[in-house]
Amino acid sequence: MLAAMELEFSGEVWQWRGPAPYYFVTVPEDESLALHDVAHVSYGWGMIPVTARLGDTEWTTSLWPKDGGYVVPLKDAVRRAEDVQEGDTVSVGLDVRADD
């Protein structure tokens, strides 16, 4: 597997306060538009598998589609490791993978 695309951006951490609260960073519009070029790698509900980086922490996740763009879910373990709270502005790196 090779990286189909690498992105880096900054965004604010926000919380979805549903039955199972979760934290996200919204992918900016320009980067979301670029992701549509590799949307063929998506699976189930339009999610796109990626390797994400925040600080020194790297993890495998999927981008979730939202409002015509995408959001990056932040696992509790990642937020704890990087001391990230709701409202913080963080830099996120994404490696979008393509199937060979």
N, CA, C and O atoms as a GROMACS GRO file, in nm:
protein
  400
    1MET      N    1   0.083  -0.119   0.000
    1MET     CA    2   0.000   0.000   0.000
    1MET      C    3   0.087   0.125   0.000
    1MET      O    4   0.183   0.134   0.077
    2LEU      N    5   0.055   0.217  -0.083
    2LEU     CA    6   0.128   0.344  -0.089
    2LEU      C    7   0.035   0.457  -0.052
    2LEU      O    8  -0.087   0.448  -0.069
    3ALA      N    9   0.094   0.565   0.000
    3ALA     CA   10   0.011   0.681   0.034
    3ALA      C   11  -0.042   0.743  -0.094
    3ALA      O   12   0.034   0.777  -0.184
    4ALA      N   13  -0.173   0.759  -0.101
    4ALA     CA   14  -0.235   0.823  -0.217
    4ALA      C   15  -0.228   0.975  -0.201
    4ALA      O   16  -0.228   1.048  -0.299
    5MET      N   17  -0.224   1.020  -0.076
    5MET     CA   18  -0.224   1.163  -0.049
    5MET      C   19  -0.177   1.186   0.094
    5MET      O   20  -0.210   1.110   0.184
    6GLU      N   21  -0.101   1.293   0.113
    6GLU     CA   22  -0.063   1.335   0.247
    6GLU      C   23  -0.112   1.477   0.268
    6GLU      O   24  -0.092   1.563   0.182
    7LEU      N   25  -0.177   1.501   0.380
    7LEU     CA   26  -0.231   1.633   0.413
    7LEU      C   27  -0.185   1.675   0.551
    7LEU      O   28  -0.161   1.590   0.637
    8GLU      N   29  -0.173   1.804   0.572
    8GLU     CA   30  -0.147   1.858   0.705
    8GLU      C   31  -0.229   1.985   0.719
    8GLU      O   32  -0.234   2.067   0.627
    9PHE      N   33  -0.294   2.001   0.833
    9PHE     CA   34  -0.378   2.118   0.855
    9PHE      C   35  -0.394   2.140   1.005
    9PHE      O   36  -0.360   2.053   1.085
   10SER      N   37  -0.445   2.256   1.041
   10SER     CA   38  -0.476   2.288   1.180
   10SER      C   39  -0.626   2.307   1.194
   10SER      O   40  -0.693   2.351   1.100
   11GLY      N   41  -0.676   2.274   1.310
   11GLY     CA   42  -0.818   2.292   1.336
   11GLY      C   43  -0.846   2.287   1.484
   11GLY      O   44  -0.761   2.247   1.564
   12GLU      N   45  -0.968   2.327   1.520
   12GLU     CA   46  -1.009   2.330   1.660
   12GLU      C   47  -1.074   2.197   1.699
   12GLU      O   48  -1.153   2.141   1.623
   13VAL      N   49  -1.041   2.149   1.816
   13VAL     CA   50  -1.100   2.027   1.869
   13VAL      C   51  -1.240   2.060   1.921
   13VAL      O   52  -1.259   2.154   1.998
   14TRP      N   53  -1.338   1.980   1.876
   14TRP     CA   54  -1.476   2.000   1.923
   14TRP      C   55  -1.536   1.866   1.964
   14TRP      O   56  -1.492   1.760   1.920
   15GLN      N   57  -1.636   1.874   2.050
   15GLN     CA   58  -1.698   1.753   2.103
   15GLN      C   59  -1.839   1.736   2.050
   15GLN      O   60  -1.919   1.830   2.049
   16TRP      N   61  -1.868   1.614   2.005
   16TRP     CA   62  -2.005   1.577   1.972
   16TRP      C   63  -2.063   1.517   2.099
   16TRP      O   64  -2.011   1.417   2.149
   17ARG      N   65  -2.168   1.576   2.150
   17ARG     CA   66  -2.223   1.534   2.280
   17ARG      C   67  -2.343   1.443   2.262
   17ARG      O   68  -2.451   1.470   2.315
   18GLY      N   69  -2.324   1.336   2.188
   18GLY     CA   70  -2.431   1.239   2.170
   18GLY      C   71  -2.431   1.138   2.283
   18GLY      O   72  -2.367   1.159   2.386
   19PRO      N   73  -2.502   1.028   2.263
   19PRO     CA   74  -2.506   0.923   2.366
   19PRO      C   75  -2.367   0.868   2.397
   19PRO      O   76  -2.340   0.825   2.509
   20ALA      N   77  -2.278   0.871   2.298
   20ALA     CA   78  -2.139   0.831   2.319
   20ALA      C   79  -2.053   0.951   2.276
   20ALA      O   80  -2.015   0.961   2.160
   21PRO      N   81  -2.023   1.041   2.370
   21PRO     CA   82  -1.947   1.164   2.332
   21PRO      C   83  -1.816   1.130   2.261
   21PRO      O   84  -1.749   1.033   2.295
   22TYR      N   85  -1.782   1.210   2.164
   22TYR     CA   86  -1.660   1.189   2.088
   22TYR      C   87  -1.602   1.324   2.050
   22TYR      O   88  -1.674   1.423   2.039
   23TYR      N   89  -1.470   1.329   2.029
   23TYR     CA   90  -1.402   1.452   1.991
   23TYR      C   91  -1.353   1.442   1.847
   23TYR      O   92  -1.314   1.335   1.800
   24PHE      N   93  -1.356   1.556   1.778
   24PHE     CA   94  -1.319   1.561   1.637
   24PHE      C   95  -1.240   1.687   1.606
   24PHE      O   96  -1.240   1.783   1.684
   25VAL      N   97  -1.171   1.685   1.491
   25VAL     CA   98  -1.115   1.804   1.428
   25VAL      C   99  -1.170   1.804   1.286
   25VAL      O  100  -1.163   1.703   1.216
   26THR      N  101  -1.225   1.917   1.244
   26THR     CA  102  -1.282   1.929   1.109
   26THR      C  103  -1.171   1.951   1.007
   26THR      O  104  -1.084   2.037   1.026
   27VAL      N  105  -1.174   1.874   0.900
   27VAL     CA  106  -1.080   1.894   0.789
   27VAL      C  107  -1.124   2.020   0.714
   27VAL      O  108  -1.240   2.029   0.675
   28PRO      N  109  -1.033   2.118   0.693
   28PRO     CA  110  -1.072   2.241   0.623
   28PRO      C  111  -1.126   2.213   0.482
   28PRO      O  112  -1.102   2.108   0.424
   29GLU      N  113  -1.199   2.310   0.429
   29GLU     CA  114  -1.270   2.293   0.302
   29GLU      C  115  -1.176   2.254   0.187
   29GLU      O  116  -1.207   2.160   0.114
   30ASP      N  117  -1.064   2.324   0.171
   30ASP     CA  118  -0.973   2.292   0.059
   30ASP      C  119  -0.922   2.149   0.067
   30ASP      O  120  -0.917   2.078  -0.034
   31GLU      N  121  -0.883   2.105   0.188
   31GLU     CA  122  -0.833   1.969   0.205
   31GLU      C  123  -0.946   1.867   0.185
   31GLU      O  124  -0.923   1.759   0.130
   32SER      N  125  -1.068   1.902   0.230
   32SER     CA  126  -1.182   1.812   0.208
   32SER      C  127  -1.210   1.795   0.059
   32SER      O  128  -1.240   1.685   0.013
   33LEU      N  129  -1.200   1.904  -0.016
   33LEU     CA  130  -1.220   1.896  -0.161
   33LEU      C  131  -1.114   1.807  -0.224
   33LEU      O  132  -1.146   1.727  -0.313
   34ALA      N  133  -0.990   1.819  -0.180
   34ALA     CA  134  -0.882   1.734  -0.233
   34ALA      C  135  -0.909   1.587  -0.202
   34ALA      O  136  -0.876   1.500  -0.283
   35LEU      N  137  -0.968   1.560  -0.086
   35LEU     CA  138  -0.998   1.421  -0.049
   35LEU      C  139  -1.101   1.357  -0.142
   35LEU      O  140  -1.101   1.235  -0.159
   36HIS      N  141  -1.188   1.438  -0.201
   36HIS     CA  142  -1.287   1.383  -0.293
   36HIS      C  143  -1.219   1.315  -0.412
   36HIS      O  144  -1.277   1.226  -0.475
   37ASP      N  145  -1.094   1.356  -0.443
   37ASP     CA  146  -1.020   1.293  -0.553
   37ASP      C  147  -0.981   1.149  -0.521
   37ASP      O  148  -0.959   1.069  -0.612
   38VAL      N  149  -0.973   1.114  -0.391
   38VAL     CA  150  -0.936   0.978  -0.353
   38VAL      C  151  -1.053   0.907  -0.286
   38VAL      O  152  -1.035   0.806  -0.218
   39ALA      N  153  -1.172   0.960  -0.305
   39ALA     CA  154  -1.290   0.903  -0.238
   39ALA      C  155  -1.316   0.759  -0.280
   39ALA      O  156  -1.390   0.688  -0.211
   40HIS      N  157  -1.257   0.714  -0.390
   40HIS     CA  158  -1.275   0.575  -0.433
   40HIS      C  159  -1.219   0.476  -0.332
   40HIS      O  160  -1.251   0.357  -0.338
   41VAL      N  161  -1.135   0.523  -0.238
   41VAL     CA  162  -1.082   0.433  -0.136
   41VAL      C  163  -1.174   0.424  -0.016
   41VAL      O  164  -1.145   0.353   0.080
   42SER      N  165  -1.286   0.496  -0.020
   42SER     CA  166  -1.375   0.498   0.096
   42SER      C  167  -1.449   0.366   0.111
   42SER      O  168  -1.460   0.288   0.017
   43TYR      N  169  -1.499   0.344   0.229
   43TYR     CA  170  -1.579   0.226   0.257
   43TYR      C  171  -1.688   0.265   0.356
   43TYR      O  172  -1.678   0.370   0.420
   44GLY      N  173  -1.789   0.184   0.369
   44GLY     CA  174  -1.898   0.204   0.463
   44GLY      C  175  -1.928   0.346   0.503
   44GLY      O  176  -1.847   0.410   0.569
   45TRP      N  177  -2.042   0.397   0.465
   45TRP     CA  178  -2.092   0.530   0.502
   45TRP      C  179  -2.002   0.643   0.453
   45TRP      O  180  -2.007   0.752   0.509
   46GLY      N  181  -1.922   0.621   0.351
   46GLY     CA  182  -1.837   0.726   0.295
   46GLY      C  183  -1.713   0.756   0.376
   46GLY      O  184  -1.649   0.860   0.356
   47MET      N  185  -1.677   0.667   0.467
   47MET     CA  186  -1.557   0.689   0.548
   47MET      C  187  -1.432   0.660   0.466
   47MET      O  188  -1.433   0.574   0.377
   48ILE      N  189  -1.323   0.731   0.496
   48ILE     CA  190  -1.196   0.714   0.425
   48ILE      C  191  -1.090   0.670   0.526
   48ILE      O  192  -1.063   0.744   0.621
   49PRO      N  193  -1.029   0.552   0.507
   49PRO     CA  194  -0.925   0.506   0.600
   49PRO      C  195  -0.798   0.590   0.587
   49PRO      O  196  -0.754   0.620   0.476
   50VAL      N  197  -0.740   0.627   0.702
   50VAL     CA  198  -0.619   0.709   0.704
   50VAL      C  199  -0.530   0.667   0.820
   50VAL      O  200  -0.573   0.599   0.913
   51THR      N  201  -0.406   0.709   0.812
   51THR     CA  202  -0.317   0.711   0.928
   51THR      C  203  -0.307   0.858   0.968
   51THR      O  204  -0.271   0.943   0.886
   52ALA      N  205  -0.339   0.887   1.093
   52ALA     CA  206  -0.341   1.025   1.142
   52ALA      C  207  -0.226   1.048   1.239
   52ALA      O  208  -0.180   0.956   1.306
   53ARG      N  209  -0.180   1.174   1.246
   53ARG     CA  210  -0.074   1.213   1.338
   53ARG      C  211  -0.116   1.341   1.410
   53ARG      O  212  -0.165   1.435   1.348
   54LEU      N  213  -0.095   1.342   1.539
   54LEU     CA  214  -0.114   1.462   1.619
   54LEU      C  215   0.001   1.463   1.719
   54LEU      O  216   0.010   1.376   1.805
   55GLY      N  217   0.088   1.562   1.707
   55GLY     CA  218   0.208   1.564   1.791
   55GLY      C  219   0.293   1.441   1.762
   55GLY      O  220   0.325   1.413   1.647
   56ASP      N  221   0.330   1.368   1.868
   56ASP     CA  222   0.413   1.248   1.853
   56ASP      C  223   0.329   1.121   1.840
   56ASP      O  224   0.384   1.011   1.831
   57THR      N  225   0.197   1.137   1.837
   57THR     CA  226   0.108   1.020   1.835
   57THR      C  227   0.056   0.995   1.694
   57THR      O  228   0.010   1.086   1.626
   58GLU      N  229   0.064   0.868   1.652
   58GLU     CA  230   0.014   0.827   1.522
   58GLU      C  231  -0.083   0.712   1.543
   58GLU      O  232  -0.057   0.623   1.625
   59TRP      N  233  -0.195   0.712   1.470
   59TRP     CA  234  -0.294   0.605   1.484
   59TRP      C  235  -0.369   0.586   1.354
   59TRP      O  236  -0.370   0.674   1.267
   60THR      N  237  -0.431   0.468   1.341
   60THR     CA  238  -0.512   0.435   1.225
   60THR      C  239  -0.658   0.466   1.259
   60THR      O  240  -0.707   0.428   1.366
   61THR      N  241  -0.726   0.535   1.168
   61THR     CA  242  -0.865   0.572   1.189
   61THR      C  243  -0.931   0.589   1.053
   61THR      O  244  -0.874   0.552   0.951
   62SER      N  245  -1.049   0.643   1.053
   62SER     CA  246  -1.119   0.676   0.929
   62SER      C  247  -1.178   0.814   0.940
   62SER      O  248  -1.230   0.853   1.045
   63LEU      N  249  -1.171   0.890   0.831
   63LEU     CA  250  -1.237   1.020   0.825
   63LEU      C  251  -1.386   0.997   0.812
   63LEU      O  252  -1.429   0.910   0.735
   64TRP      N  253  -1.464   1.072   0.885
   64TRP     CA  254  -1.610   1.063   0.879
   64TRP      C  255  -1.662   1.175   0.792
   64TRP      O  256  -1.620   1.289   0.808
   65PRO      N  257  -1.754   1.146   0.701
   65PRO     CA  258  -1.813   1.254   0.622
   65PRO      C  259  -1.908   1.338   0.708
   65PRO      O  260  -1.983   1.285   0.789
   66LYS      N  261  -1.902   1.471   0.691
   66LYS     CA  262  -1.991   1.561   0.765
   66LYS      C  263  -2.007   1.690   0.687
   66LYS      O  264  -1.908   1.756   0.654
   67ASP      N  265  -2.131   1.726   0.659
   67ASP     CA  266  -2.164   1.854   0.594
   67ASP      C  267  -2.084   1.877   0.465
   67ASP      O  268  -2.039   1.989   0.440
   68GLY      N  269  -2.068   1.773   0.385
   68GLY     CA  270  -1.997   1.787   0.258
   68GLY      C  271  -1.846   1.782   0.270
   68GLY      O  272  -1.775   1.788   0.170
   69GLY      N  273  -1.795   1.772   0.391
   69GLY     CA  274  -1.651   1.762   0.415
   69GLY      C  275  -1.623   1.638   0.500
   69GLY      O  276  -1.696   1.540   0.494
   70TYR      N  277  -1.515   1.645   0.578
   70TYR     CA  278  -1.476   1.532   0.661
   70TYR      C  279  -1.432   1.582   0.798
   70TYR      O  280  -1.391   1.697   0.814
   71VAL      N  281  -1.440   1.491   0.897
   71VAL     CA  282  -1.388   1.518   1.030
   71VAL      C  283  -1.299   1.402   1.071
   71VAL      O  284  -1.319   1.288   1.029
   72VAL      N  285  -1.198   1.433   1.156
   72VAL     CA  286  -1.105   1.334   1.208
   72VAL      C  287  -1.146   1.302   1.352
   72VAL      O  288  -1.144   1.391   1.437
   73PRO      N  289  -1.182   1.177   1.381
   73PRO     CA  290  -1.214   1.142   1.520
   73PRO      C  291  -1.086   1.132   1.602
   73PRO      O  292  -0.987   1.074   1.557
   74LEU      N  293  -1.089   1.188   1.724
   74LEU     CA  294  -0.973   1.183   1.814
   74LEU      C  295  -1.004   1.086   1.928
   74LEU      O  296  -1.091   1.113   2.011
   75LYS      N  297  -0.934   0.976   1.931
   75LYS     CA  298  -0.951   0.877   2.038
   75LYS      C  299  -0.909   0.939   2.171
   75LYS      O  300  -0.823   1.027   2.176
   76ASP      N  301  -0.971   0.892   2.279
   76ASP     CA  302  -0.935   0.940   2.412
   76ASP      C  303  -0.786   0.921   2.439
   76ASP      O  304  -0.721   1.008   2.498
   77ALA      N  305  -0.731   0.807   2.398
   77ALA     CA  306  -0.589   0.778   2.421
   77ALA      C  307  -0.499   0.881   2.353
   77ALA      O  308  -0.396   0.920   2.407
   78VAL      N  309  -0.538   0.925   2.234
   78VAL     CA  310  -0.462   1.027   2.161
   78VAL      C  311  -0.470   1.161   2.235
   78VAL      O  312  -0.369   1.228   2.254
   79ARG      N  313  -0.590   1.199   2.275
   79ARG     CA  314  -0.608   1.326   2.346
   79ARG      C  315  -0.529   1.327   2.477
   79ARG      O  316  -0.468   1.428   2.512
   80ARG      N  317  -0.530   1.216   2.549
   80ARG     CA  318  -0.455   1.208   2.675
   80ARG      C  319  -0.305   1.216   2.649
   80ARG      O  320  -0.233   1.289   2.717
   81ALA      N  321  -0.258   1.141   2.550
   81ALA     CA  322  -0.114   1.137   2.520
   81ALA      C  323  -0.061   1.274   2.480
   81ALA      O  324   0.053   1.308   2.511
   82GLU      N  325  -0.144   1.353   2.411
   82GLU     CA  326  -0.100   1.484   2.362
   82GLU      C  327  -0.156   1.600   2.445
   82GLU      O  328  -0.137   1.716   2.409
   83ASP      N  329  -0.224   1.569   2.555
   83ASP     CA  330  -0.283   1.668   2.645
   83ASP      C  331  -0.368   1.768   2.568
   83ASP      O  332  -0.349   1.890   2.577
   84VAL      N  333  -0.463   1.716   2.491
   84VAL     CA  334  -0.551   1.796   2.406
   84VAL      C  335  -0.690   1.803   2.469
   84VAL      O  336  -0.744   1.702   2.513
   85GLN      N  337  -0.746   1.923   2.472
   85GLN     CA  338  -0.879   1.946   2.529
   85GLN      C  339  -0.970   2.007   2.423
   85GLN      O  340  -0.923   2.058   2.322
   86GLU      N  341  -1.100   2.003   2.448
   86GLU     CA  342  -1.197   2.070   2.361
   86GLU      C  343  -1.160   2.218   2.352
   86GLU      O  344  -1.130   2.281   2.452
   87GLY      N  345  -1.165   2.272   2.229
   87GLY     CA  346  -1.133   2.412   2.206
   87GLY      C  347  -0.988   2.439   2.170
   87GLY      O  348  -0.956   2.548   2.122
   88ASP      N  349  -0.899   2.341   2.190
   88ASP     CA  350  -0.759   2.357   2.151
   88ASP      C  351  -0.748   2.357   1.999
   88ASP      O  352  -0.824   2.288   1.931
   89THR      N  353  -0.654   2.433   1.946
   89THR     CA  354  -0.620   2.427   1.804
   89THR      C  355  -0.499   2.336   1.790
   89THR      O  356  -0.397   2.356   1.855
   90VAL      N  357  -0.513   2.236   1.704
   90VAL     CA  358  -0.409   2.135   1.688
   90VAL      C  359  -0.372   2.121   1.541
   90VAL      O  360  -0.451   2.153   1.452
   91SER      N  361  -0.251   2.071   1.516
   91SER     CA  362  -0.206   2.037   1.381
   91SER      C  363  -0.222   1.887   1.363
   91SER      O  364  -0.178   1.808   1.446
   92VAL      N  365  -0.286   1.849   1.252
   92VAL     CA  366  -0.312   1.709   1.223
   92VAL      C  367  -0.249   1.674   1.089
   92VAL      O  368  -0.262   1.749   0.992
   93GLY      N  369  -0.182   1.561   1.083
   93GLY     CA  370  -0.129   1.507   0.958
   93GLY      C  371  -0.209   1.384   0.920
   93GLY      O  372  -0.245   1.305   1.006
   94LEU      N  373  -0.236   1.369   0.792
   94LEU     CA  374  -0.311   1.253   0.742
   94LEU      C  375  -0.237   1.189   0.626
   94LEU      O  376  -0.189   1.258   0.536
   95ASP      N  377  -0.227   1.058   0.629
   95ASP     CA  378  -0.181   0.979   0.514
   95ASP      C  379  -0.300   0.900   0.467
   95ASP      O  380  -0.349   0.811   0.538
   96VAL      N  381  -0.348   0.932   0.347
   96VAL     CA  382  -0.462   0.862   0.289
   96VAL      C  383  -0.408   0.749   0.205
   96VAL      O  384  -0.325   0.771   0.117
   97ARG      N  385  -0.455   0.628   0.231
   97ARG     CA  386  -0.402   0.510   0.163
   97ARG      C  387  -0.488   0.472   0.043
   97ARG      O  388  -0.609   0.493   0.042
   98ALA      N  389  -0.424   0.416  -0.056
   98ALA     CA  390  -0.495   0.365  -0.174
   98ALA      C  391  -0.471   0.214  -0.181
   98ALA      O  392  -0.362   0.167  -0.149
   99ASP      N  393  -0.571   0.141  -0.222
   99ASP     CA  394  -0.556  -0.003  -0.240
   99ASP      C  395  -0.480  -0.029  -0.370
   99ASP      O  396  -0.504   0.034  -0.473
  100ASP      N  397  -0.388  -0.124  -0.363
  100ASP     CA  398  -0.312  -0.162  -0.484
  100ASP      C  399  -0.384  -0.272  -0.557
  100ASP      O  400  -0.337  -0.318  -0.661
   0.00000   0.00000   0.00000
